Amino acid sequence: MKFIHLTDIHLTRSGATLNGGDPAANLSRVLADIAEWHSDAAFCVISGDLADEGDPEAYGWLQEQLQAFPLPVFLMLGNHDVRETFLQVFPDHPRDANGFVQYSRTADGAKFVFLDTLTGGPGVHDGELCATRLAWLEEELEQAGDAPVFLFMHHPPFDIGLPYVDDIKLRGPDAFHAALQKGRNIRHIFYGHIHRITYVNWRGYPFTSLPSTNHQIPLVPERVGTDYSVEPLAYSVVQVNEDQVTVHFDAYLDRPGQAAGG
């Protein structure tokens, strides 16, 4: 099967620019490119930081765009989101019994689990999976049995060597790792938050991340002199079969002279 992953779209109120990019225009180009070239995908995941300031106008604009998009889209929350505001705009969006925006879906014999790592509160950007959310995850993993499981989360539980994001990673990594051990066949874990392409094998589990669709976090901040950099945006095209998981990072839209459909 094939699915699409994108993350950290950081939509702003009234389409304002952000850190050198135009989040709404960039997302429009990405969605158009996916619709033209990957309409055969089973679904698309946007793994958090949907709205840069959790603004209802930004969520409303996203809702309008997705109505015309040909693929099912699974939305997740990141540290820039506001859970209550998101649910006001998306009142029918799936959530668990405790109101967290986490849920699971099955497709092609596999289970896909979408976690809510949003801590919440003004100025709080590190992530959290409280005991309630971890208990939900453990139950989902136990119910999956031997079926392949793919996890999606916003905050990673590990450092990547960039203090800017390492300081705001997931709290309580040991508790998260203990929950993962309830799963018998976790194939891959996808995450966002760090605005970079990475592959990490953490305690035996493979993780990948990808760039934001708007702005990136430089690998060497001193090279650019700011916390953010204008680097190629990308989305990932994931192909899964019985014995292989392939993650393509497609930066097509950032090639000179190219545009969606070009």
C-alpha positions in Angstrom: 0.0 0.0 0.0 1.0 3.6 -0.4 0.3 6.7 1.8 1.5 10.3 2.1 3.0 12.0 5.2 3.4 15.7 5.6 3.9 17.8 8.8 4.3 21.2 10.4 2.2 23.2 8.0 2.0 26.2 10.4 -1.0 27.9 8.9 -1.4 31.6 9.9 -4.3 33.9 10.3 -5.3 35.7 7.0 -2.5 34.0 5.1 0.3 36.0 6.7 3.9 35.0 5.9 6.0 33.2 8.5 9.7 32.8 8.8 10.4 33.5 5.1 7.5 31.4 3.8 3.8 31.6 2.9 2.3 28.6 4.8 -1.1 28.7 2.9 0.4 29.0 -0.5 3.0 26.3 0.2 0.3 23.9 1.5 -1.9 24.6 -1.5 1.0 23.7 -3.9 1.7 20.5 -1.9 -1.9 19.4 -1.9 -2.2 20.0 -5.6 1.0 18.0 -6.3 -0.2 15.1 -4.2 -3.6 15.2 -5.9 -2.1 15.1 -9.3 0.7 12.6 -8.8 -0.3 10.4 -5.9 -4.1 10.1 -6.0 -3.7 6.4 -5.8 -2.4 6.7 -2.2 -4.7 5.2 0.5 -4.6 8.3 2.7 -2.6 11.3 3.8 -1.4 12.2 7.3 -0.6 15.7 8.6 1.3 15.1 11.8 0.8 18.3 13.8 1.5 22.1 14.0 -1.5 22.6 11.8 -1.9 26.3 12.9 1.1 28.3 14.0 -0.9 30.0 16.8 -3.9 27.7 17.1 -6.1 30.3 15.4 -9.6 29.2 14.4 -9.3 31.1 11.1 -6.3 29.0 10.1 -8.1 25.7 11.0 -11.2 26.9 9.1 -9.0 27.5 6.0 -7.5 24.1 6.3 -11.0 22.5 6.6 -12.0 24.2 3.3 -8.9 23.0 1.5 -9.4 19.4 2.6 -13.0 19.3 1.4 -11.8 19.4 -2.2 -8.8 17.1 -1.6 -9.3 13.6 -3.1 -7.6 11.6 -0.3 -8.8 10.9 3.2 -6.6 13.0 5.6 -5.8 12.1 9.2 -5.0 15.2 11.2 -2.8 15.4 14.3 -1.9 18.0 16.8 1.5 19.6 17.7 2.8 22.1 20.2 1.6 25.1 18.2 -2.0 23.8 18.1 -4.8 24.5 20.6 -6.8 21.3 21.1 -10.0 23.0 22.1 -10.0 25.4 19.2 -9.2 22.6 16.7 -12.2 20.6 18.0 -14.4 23.6 17.7 -13.6 23.8 14.0 -13.4 20.0 13.5 -16.1 18.9 16.0 -16.5 15.5 14.4 -12.8 14.7 14.3 -12.0 11.3 16.0 -10.6 11.4 19.5 -10.3 8.9 22.4 -12.7 8.6 25.3 -10.9 11.2 27.3 -11.0 13.9 24.6 -7.4 13.6 23.3 -7.1 13.8 19.5 -5.6 10.3 19.2 -7.2 7.4 17.3 -6.4 4.4 15.1 -7.4 3.1 11.7 -6.8 -0.2 9.9 -5.9 -0.5 6.2 -4.6 -3.4 4.1 -4.2 -5.6 7.2 -2.1 -3.0 9.1 -3.0 -0.8 12.0 -2.2 2.9 12.0 -2.1 4.7 15.3 -2.1 8.5 15.6 -1.0 10.0 18.9 -1.7 13.3 20.6 1.5 14.5 22.2 0.3 18.1 22.8 1.0 19.2 26.3 -0.9 22.5 26.0 -0.7 25.8 27.9 0.8 29.2 26.9 4.4 28.9 25.9 4.7 25.2 26.5 6.3 23.5 23.5 7.6 20.2 24.8 5.4 17.1 24.3 3.6 14.8 26.7 2.0 11.4 26.7 0.3 11.3 30.1 -0.6 8.1 31.9 -4.1 8.2 30.3 -2.7 8.5 26.8 -0.1 5.9 27.3 -2.7 3.4 28.7 -4.8 4.0 25.5 -1.7 3.4 23.4 -0.9 0.1 25.2 -4.5 -1.1 24.7 -4.3 -0.3 20.9 -1.0 -2.1 20.6 -2.3 -5.2 22.5 -5.4 -5.2 20.3 -3.3 -5.2 17.1 -1.8 -8.6 18.0 0.6 -9.7 15.3 -0.7 -7.2 12.7 1.8 -4.6 11.4 1.6 -1.3 13.3 2.6 2.1 12.1 2.8 4.9 14.7 2.5 8.7 14.1 3.5 11.3 16.6 4.5 14.9 16.7 7.2 15.1 19.3 10.1 12.6 19.2 11.2 10.9 22.5 15.0 11.4 21.8 17.6 14.1 21.1 18.8 14.7 17.6 21.8 17.0 18.4 19.9 20.3 17.9 19.4 22.1 21.2 16.5 24.2 19.8 14.3 21.1 19.4 16.0 18.8 21.9 14.9 21.0 24.7 11.2 20.6 23.7 11.1 16.9 22.8 8.6 14.4 24.4 8.7 14.2 28.2 9.0 10.8 29.8 10.7 8.8 27.1 11.1 5.7 29.3 7.4 5.5 29.9 6.8 5.8 26.2 9.3 3.0 25.5 7.6 0.8 28.0 4.3 1.3 26.2 5.9 0.5 22.8 6.9 -2.9 24.2 3.2 -3.9 24.3 3.4 -4.0 20.5 4.5 -7.2 18.8 5.0 -5.9 15.3 5.7 -2.1 15.2 7.1 -1.6 11.7 7.8 2.1 11.7 7.2 5.4 13.6 6.8 8.7 11.8 7.2 12.1 13.6 7.4 15.8 12.9 8.3 18.8 15.1 12.0 19.1 14.1 11.5 20.5 10.5 14.3 18.2 9.1 14.7 14.9 7.3 16.0 12.3 9.8 16.3 8.6 10.2 16.7 7.5 13.9 16.8 4.0 15.3 15.9 4.5 18.9 16.0 1.5 21.2 15.4 -0.7 18.3 12.5 1.2 16.7 12.9 3.0 13.4 11.8 6.6 13.2 11.7 9.1 10.3 10.9 12.8 10.2 10.6 15.2 7.3 10.7 19.0 6.7 8.0 21.4 7.3 6.0 22.6 4.3 7.0 26.1 5.2 10.3 26.7 7.0 13.1 24.5 8.3 15.4 24.3 11.4 19.0 24.5 10.2 21.4 21.7 11.0 24.1 24.3 11.8 22.3 27.4 13.1 25.5 29.4 13.1 25.7 28.9 9.3 22.5 31.0 8.8 22.5 33.1 11.9 18.8 32.4 12.7 16.7 29.7 14.3 14.9 29.1 11.0 16.1 28.7 7.5 14.6 28.7 4.0 15.4 25.1 2.7 13.4 22.8 0.4 10.1 21.7 1.7 9.1 18.1 1.2 6.5 15.5 1.8 7.0 11.8 2.0 5.6 9.0 -0.1 5.5 5.8 1.9 5.3 2.4 0.3 4.6 -0.7 2.4 4.6 -4.4 1.6 5.2 -7.6 3.6 8.9 -7.3 3.9 9.8 -3.7 3.2 9.0 -0.1 4.2 10.2 2.6 1.8 10.0 6.3 2.6 10.6 8.7 -0.3 11.1 12.3 0.5 9.8 14.3 -2.4 11.1 17.9 -2.7 9.8 18.3 -6.3 8.2 21.7 -5.7 11.5 23.3 -4.7 13.3 22.5 -8.0 14.0 25.8 -9.9 11.3 26.5 -12.4 9.0 23.8 -11.3 5.5 24.1 -9.9 2.6 21.8 -9.2 1.8 19.9 -12.4 4.9 21.3 -14.1 
